[in-house]
């Protein structure tokens, strides 16, 4: 039996309620996992950088990225601390999303 995550779309509704200004934004998604949440909002953002310490999840996110979004996505296997330490100083974001990461 398959597990349905958020079948009522409560998570998506909450995301868009609290982050209503995603249009054209540069987003950092901490703990992006396999991209399950990323695909729900990435079409609104200018660019999404997803990070997760689990390399197999990042591989699934890259493989599952919809073709029309791939030019706006970047995925990195890293914790937040590792990513922050290694990112270029000019790398800035308008919004950070941490879903199920805390």
Residue pairs with C-beta under 8 A, 6 or more apart in sequence:
5 11
5 36
6 12
11 37
11 99
12 40
12 41
15 37
15 40
15 41
15 97
15 99
16 22
16 41
19 41
19 95
19 97
21 94
21 95
22 41
22 44
22 45
22 95
23 44
23 45
24 45
24 46
25 44
25 45
25 46
25 93
25 94
25 95
26 45
26 46
26 47
26 49
26 92
26 93
26 94
26 95
27 41
27 42
27 45
27 47
27 48
27 49
27 93
27 94
27 95
27 96
27 97
28 48
28 49
28 51
28 93
28 95
28 96
28 97
29 37
29 38
29 48
29 49
29 50
29 51
29 96
29 97
29 98
29 99
30 51
30 80
30 96
30 97
30 98
30 101
31 51
31 52
31 98
31 99
31 100
31 101
32 38
32 50
32 51
32 52
32 57
32 58
32 61
32 75
33 52
33 54
33 57
33 60
33 61
33 100
34 57
34 60
34 61
34 64
35 50
35 60
35 61
35 64
35 65
35 75
37 97
37 99
38 48
38 50
38 61
38 65
38 73
39 64
39 65
39 66
39 69
41 48
41 97
42 48
42 69
42 72
42 73
43 68
43 69
45 72
46 72
47 72
47 73
47 74
48 72
48 73
48 74
49 73
49 74
49 75
49 76
49 91
49 93
50 58
50 61
50 73
50 74
50 75
50 76
51 75
51 76
51 77
51 78
51 79
51 80
51 83
52 58
52 61
52 75
52 77
52 78
53 77
53 78
53 79
53 82
54 77
55 77
58 75
58 76
58 77
61 75
62 75
65 73
76 83
78 86
